[in-house]
């Protein structure tokens, strides 16, 4: 079935590259397969390999996601004798900037933001993947061209994407919907249909939505995901791309409309189980995912990226995909998504060995099997996905007619941080929207 996924991903990637004015350029070629040039004895018996040292990794994962990532890395530790020192933070943009400016960068960074990645590459701070023997060839052979292009800056391949998430997913409990005669929406539905469904659920006596914004340094990102998804579906790809490249300001009427539609969901009386802005802003985004799946449910729906399925299965280990939890596409059919870009500040033997491992299909299949992970390595077979919901997410990414990279991640930097803060300010003071949007635009 993977061959079908490989063939279907091409139109999706054409849309990513041709439709989004993100100014990513393409190139890349080199040798095959790469770990850090082992001795003959080590190659013959990986478990007898000498200790190659510790790789310093800075990423965004914590809690259950970190456990899954550590499981992905463990075979490398076992086979090489190496080790990983991982720091996970939602304030990765600030920490990366501080460490680079202090001449103390990590060996490897794995953020979900590409603006800073491009800046580092253009400043000559990153190691091209060609400096790791065989790694560039592996990425070209095993990753779709569109994602190779996204990891390429000014003709040189500096990064690869080891994790992707659709953000066009509204999670719900099929049993609750069936018991109450509710019909999940589809890609042909509209935002008005989403409001009508919310009103129908509210009339049944249940809060339609669960929303949480707290994520430490990334607090507010769930709201930006809401807004970007609404903007893409309501205003179209040109407006979305214009916000990224700066030709459409944050003060534009289409952008303001997307914020107000988000507010229509988050601020309508009775719509949100958490109640008012103070509790929404203080509720951990991961905890907000659980409410629709409690017994009895405390909300009917939660909008969150595909990674939320991993939160659900960890919290409710007996939940059956497609029966106890599922998702429907965000109305409008267009899909936004995120991805974690992997790049390195050096090409020493330990770093190259680590990169080669986590880029591989075998390693990524470990996290795929655990759930909450969609690989873009074409050698990860669809049978590796643990359930129908995970496969449906991969299919949504592969078959989307309109796809755009996560808006704030594509912009990055201080604008992204101000965007996050603007969400919490808007929820607390919706009448200040014009000044909030002007502040974000001023930072740009």
Buried (B, 14 or more C-beta within 10 A) or exposed (E): EBEEBBEBBEBBBEBBBEBBBBEBEBBBEBEEEBBBEBEEEBEEEBEEBEEBBBBBBBBBBBEBBBBBBBBBBEBBBEBBBBBBEBBBBBBBBBBBBEBBEEEEBBBBBBBBBBBBBBBBBEEEEBBBBBBBBBBBBBBBBBBBBBBBBBBBBEEBBBBBBBBBBBBBBBBBBBBBBEEEEBEBBEBEBBBEBBBEBBEBBBEEEBBBBBBBBBBEBBBBBBBBBBBBBBBBBBBBBEBBBBBBEEEBBBBBEBBBBBBBBBBBBBBBEBBBBBEEBEBBBEBBBBBBBBBBBEEEBBBBBBBBBBBBBBBBBBBBEEBBBEEBBBBBBBBBBBBBBBBBBBBBBBBBBBBBBBBBBBBBBEBBBBBBBBBBBBBBBBBBBBEBBBBEBBBBBBBBBBBBEBBBBBBBBBBBBBBBBBBBBBBBBBBEEBEBBEEBBBBBBEBB
